[in-house]
Amino acid sequence: QKFAEVETSRLASPLASTLKAVLTAAARPTDPSLLMRPEVGFGFPVLARVLPFLRREGSPEEHDARLVALQSRATAERSQQYCFNVNRTVNATPPQFVLAWTDPPSSSGALVHNLDLVVVCSGSYWLQRLGNDHLQGVADAINTVEKVILTDFQASGAPVETCIASVVMRAGGPGSAQPFSLLASGPLASLPGCERPADMCGSSSGAGSTSAVVGGGAFAAARTCECAESWFGPFCDQKSTELSTDSEAVTQSALPWQWHFFHIR
C-alpha cells in the first residue's frame, strides 16, 4: 500500500487478493513466450519489478515505473472499465495488468465466480488481450489470478496510448458480488474517470467485445463518445437509475473509478 500511487490507490484495508496480485505482477516468466506454465505458475517473484525499493540504477524497472492498485466488487449486471495512459518508454518494463480474487469454496471444484480480465489499447486497434491467454483468444475459466503483459508495447507507434482494462464476471448469480483486486504497473498513468475514452462507444456488457453492442453512441471529436438517447457514461454503455421521491431513500453503492447516473421520476 505504501508504494502504490497515493492519488488513486487509497486502500484502507488491503485484501489478500491485492497481495496476490502484487506477487503475480512481480513474477518473471521462465519462458518469455509463455505467460504462465502449469508446473511453475507465473515465475519467480522479483519485487523490484513493481516496487520502488531495491531497484538498481540503470535497470529497466527504473524507467518511469508506477504501481496502481485498486479494490472493487464485480457483479454479473455490469462490467467495470478502467482507463490508463501508457507511455512508450525505451528500456522500460512492459506495462502489465493483474486481476486477482478469492473465490468462495465449491464442492465441484469449479469457480463460483468466474472473472475475466480483458485489456485493449488504441495502438493495437483495440485488439483484445485476455488474462493468461497470450493472444490465443481463449478466456481463463480455471484460475483466480489473470495477467496481461503488453510485451509488444515498445514497438514503434504513438508516444502515448490509451489502454482500457475491463473486469467481467462470466459466472455468478444475479445480485451476487465478488470482491477483487486490480493492479497495473509500468510506464502508465491512471485516468480514473476515463476522461479520454477511445472510440469504443457502446461497449459490450459481459462479452468483452465491442461486436456485441448493448449501449448506443458514436465516436465524436476530441476522442469522446456522443451517446444516443437514454445511454450514459464514457462508453455509452450505462443506463440511468430511477429514484423516486415518493419512497424511502435507498442506499446506492458506488464502485471505485466507475460512473453512476441517476434521475428523479
N, C-alpha and C positions, 0 to 999 in steps of 0.2 A: 504494500500500500504506500510506503514511504517514497518509492521510486517511480510511481506512476504519475502521469500528468495531473497535477492538482486541479486544473481548471475543469476537468471532465470526469475524474476518477475519484470522487469523494465516496469511499466505501466505509461506512461506519462499522459494519460487521461483515468482513470478508467471508465468503462462502468457501467450503472445502474445494468446490469446483474451480474457484479462482486460483488457488494454489496449484491445482492440477493443470490448469491452462498455462500458468507461468512455466512450470516444468516442461510441459509439452512444447511450448514455444522455444524454450532454451535447448531442446534436443537437437543434436546434429545427426542427420541421417548417415547411416553406414554406407549407403549406396546413393549417390546423388540422383540417380534415375528413378529411385523408389522413395516415395514419401514415407511409407511405413512398411515394415516387414513383419509378418506374423510371429516369427520366433524372437525378435528383439524389439518390437514396437517402433517408436519414432526415433530411437537412437539414444546416445548418452547425453544427459543434460550438461550444457556449458552455460552457466548462469550469466557470464559476461555477454552472451548474445542478446540478452534482453534487459539486464540490469546494469546500471552505470558503474557500479564498483567493479574493481578488478580488470577494467578494460585497459589494454596496453596501448601506449601511444603509437599511432600509425596503423592500428588494427582495423579491419573492416567494420567492427562494431562501433568504432569511434565516430564515424561519419554520420552526423545528423540522425542518430537513432533515438526514437521515442517509444514510450510504452503507454498505451491507452487501455484501461481496464474498466469494464462496467458489468453490472449485475442487473438482471431483469427477470421477468416471468413470461414464458411462452404459452400461448393458448392456440387452440385449433381454429379460433374465429378469425385471426388475422396474423399475417407475418409481420416481422419487425425489420426495419431497414435502417442501416447506419452508414453515414457518408464520410468519406475521407478524401483529402487532397494528398496525393502521393508524389513525392519529388523524385526525379531521376537523378540520383546522386552517384557519381562514379565511385566504385570500390566499396559501396555501402552494402550492408547486409540486406538481402532481398526482403521486401515487405512481406509480412505474413499475418494470418488471422487464425485464431484458435477459438473454437466453441467447446465448452465442457459443461456437463451437468451430472447430478447424482440421481439416477433413475430409481423409482420405487422397486422393491423386490417383486419378483414374478415367479410363480410356480412353474411356468412353461419355459422360463429361460429367455424369452423374447423381451424386447424393450417394451415397457409400458408406455413411455412417451418417447417416440422416435423423432428427434430433432435433426434438422439438416442445416448445414452451413453452405450458402451459395454466395460467391463473390464474382462481381462483374466490374470491368473497368472500361473507361471510354477509349483508351488507346488500342484495345483489342476488339473494338466493335461490339462490346458488351457480350463477349464470349463467356459462357457460364463455366465457372470453376467450382466443382463440388468438393466438399470436405473429404479428405482421404482418397480422392479419386484420381488425381493427376491427369485430368482432361480425358478420361475414358468414358464419361457420360453416365456413370453408374453411381447412384446415391448410396451412402453407407447406412445400413439398417441394423448394424450389429453393435457398434462401439458407442460409448458415451463421451468420446473426445473426437473432434473433427478438426482437421488442419488444412489450410491452403497457403502455399508459398508461391509468390509471384517470381518464379525463377528466371523468367524471360524478361523481366522488367527493365534490365539495364541495356536492352537493345535500343536502337535509335527511335526517336519519337518526340512527342511534346515534352517539355521540361517538367510540366505538372499535369497529372491526370486525376480525374475523379473516379474513385472506386466506391462501390456500394456493397456492403456485407449484409446479407439477409439471413435471418433466423426463422425457419419454418418448422412448424410441428406437423409431421406427417401422420402420426398416430397419437390418439388421445381423445377421450370422450369430450362432448360439448360441456363447456364450463370448467373443465379441468385446467390447471395451470402448473407449469413446470419451471421452477427457478433454474437459471442458467448463468454462466459467466462467458463473456466475450472479450478476448484480448487481441489487440492489434499492436504490432511492433515494427520498427524500421523507420525509414525516412518519410514520415507521414504526419499529417495534422488532421485533427477531427473537425467535422462540420456537424455539430450536434443537432441542428435543425434542418440539415440538408439544404443549406442556403443556396447552393448552386447545383440543383439537381440536373441530371443528364436527360437526354431525350428518351426517357423510359416512361412516358406518360401513360397511366393506366396499366400499372404492373399487375402481375398475377397474384392471386391470393392462395398460397399453399403450393402452387405448381412450380414456382421458382423459374418461370419462363415468361417472357413478355408476349409469347404467342397466345396465351390464354388470358385475354384481357378481361378483367372484371370491372375496371374503372372506365373513365371516359375523359379524354383530353387530347391536346395536340401540342407538338413541340413549337414553342414560341421563341421570340427573341431573347437575348441575354441568358440563354441556357435555362429557361424556366418552362414549366408546363402551364398551359392555359386550359383549365378544367372545363368540362362540359357541365351543364346544369345538374345540380344535386350531387356532384362529386367534389371532394376536397382533398387537401394535402399536397405536398411537393410532388407526388407522383400521380395525383388524381385517382387514388385508389381507395379513398375512405368516404364513408357516409357520416352524416351528422346525427348525433344522438339527440332525441327529442326530450326536453324537460318540460314538465307540466307545473304550472303554478297552483293547480287545484289539489295536488297530492303532497304528501310529506316528502321532505328532502331525501334524496337517495345518494348514497356515497358513490362517487365515481373514482376508481383507481387510475392513477397516472403512471405510465411507464417511462423510464429514462430515455431521453432523446427522441421520443415519439410525439407526434402531433395528435391532439384530440379536438374535435369540433362538436359544438352543441348549439341547439336552437330552442327557443321557447314557443310552445304552441299558443 
